[in-house]
Amino acid sequence: MKNRIKELREAKGLTQEQLGELVGASRQAILAIEAEKFEPSIWLAYEIARVFSCSIEEVFLFEESTRKSRAESSRR
């Protein structure tokens, strides 16, 4: 899932570690989410959006991914 976390984080002057502390996640988790290697839970997505005073949809871009969804993968 594409996201704007890095852009929003840098605009606010936050490091990955600082953002992680604000939302209760590790720096590594924030890095993985920014790199689109990990999709956060809805609760973590909400907390991240709240830090930036944005809606979840403004932070996470829900467009068709070239990667297979987890739901699609689990049906096999």
C-alpha positions in Angstrom: 0.0 0.0 0.0 1.4 3.3 -1.0 1.7 6.0 1.6 2.9 9.6 2.3 4.4 9.0 5.7 8.0 10.0 4.8 6.7 13.2 3.1 4.5 14.1 6.0 7.0 13.1 8.7 9.8 15.2 7.1 7.4 18.2 6.7 6.8 18.0 10.5 10.5 17.6 11.2 10.1 14.2 12.8 12.6 11.3 12.6 11.4 7.7 12.1 12.2 7.1 15.7 10.3 10.1 17.0 7.2 9.1 14.9 7.5 5.6 16.3 7.5 6.9 19.8 4.4 9.0 19.2 2.5 6.0 17.8 3.9 3.2 19.9 5.9 1.5 17.2 9.6 0.9 16.6 11.8 2.9 14.2 12.1 -0.3 12.2 8.3 -0.6 11.9 8.0 3.0 10.6 10.8 2.3 8.1 9.1 -0.8 6.9 5.8 1.0 6.5 7.4 3.9 4.7 9.1 1.4 2.3 5.8 -0.3 1.7 7.2 -3.6 3.0 4.7 -3.7 5.9 1.1 -2.7 6.1 0.1 -1.3 9.5 -3.0 -2.4 11.5 -5.9 -0.1 11.2 -5.2 1.2 14.8 -1.6 2.0 13.9 -2.7 3.7 10.7 -5.2 5.8 12.7 -2.5 6.8 15.2 -0.1 7.8 12.3 -2.8 9.8 10.6 -3.7 11.5 13.9 0.0 12.7 14.4 -0.3 14.4 11.0 -3.8 15.8 11.6 -4.9 14.0 8.5 -7.4 11.3 7.6 -6.2 7.8 7.0 -7.0 8.2 3.3 -4.7 11.2 3.1 -1.8 9.3 4.5 -2.4 5.8 3.0 -3.2 5.6 -0.7 -5.6 2.8 -1.3 -5.0 2.0 -4.9 -4.7 -1.3 -6.7 -1.3 -2.7 -5.8 0.8 -4.8 -8.2 1.4 -7.1 -5.2 -1.2 -9.7 -4.5 -3.4 -8.8 -1.5 -3.2 -11.0 1.6 -6.8 -12.0 1.1 -6.1 -13.2 -2.4 -2.9 -15.1 -1.3 -4.8 -16.8 1.5 -7.4 -18.2 -0.9 -4.9 -20.5 -2.5 
